[in-house]
Amino acid sequence: MKTFIEHVINEQELRMDRDLQNILRSHAKDYKAFKDGKQDLLDLPKLYDALMNHWQTDMPYGVLKARDGDPYEWIANRLDTISEKALEHN
C-alpha cells in the first residue's frame, strides 16, 4: 500500500508526463524533426519555449541563466533521455 506522500508524488509525476505529452503532441512536427536530427532545437523556438516553461523548475539555476551551462543543450539532453514508452501512456 502506498503512503500518502508516495501517492502525491506519483500523481505529480503522471501530471508532468501528461503535460509533456501535450507539449510534444502540440509540436509533433517539430519534435519529430528534432528527434530525427533534421533540425536543431535552436531552430524550433515554439517547441523550445514550451519545454523551457515545462522544465524551468527542474533546470539548475546557473544553466537557466546560461551562466554554468546552455539551456538549449540541457533541454536537448533531457529530450534525448525521454523514452518513447513513457510518452505513450495516457
VENCOR-V75695 format. One record per backbone hydrogen bond with DSSP energy under -0.5 kcal/mol. CO is the residue of the C=O (numbers start at 1). NH is the residue of the N-H. Records with the same first field share a line. If there is no record, write none. Layout:
BEGIN
CO->NH ; NH
END
This chain:
BEGIN
3->7
4->8
5->9
6->10
7->11
8->12
9->13
10->14
11->15
12->16
13->17
14->18
15->19
16->20
17->21
18->22
19->23
20->24
21->25
22->26
23->27
25->28
27->31
28->32
29->33
30->34
31->35
32->36
33->38 ; 39
34->37
40->43
41->44
44->48
45->49
46->50
47->51
48->52
49->53
50->54
51->55
52->56
55->58 ; 59
60->63 ; 64
61->65
62->67 ; 68 ; 69
63->66
69->71
70->74
71->75
72->76
73->77
74->78
75->79
76->80
77->81
78->82
79->82
83->87
84->88
85->88 ; 89
END
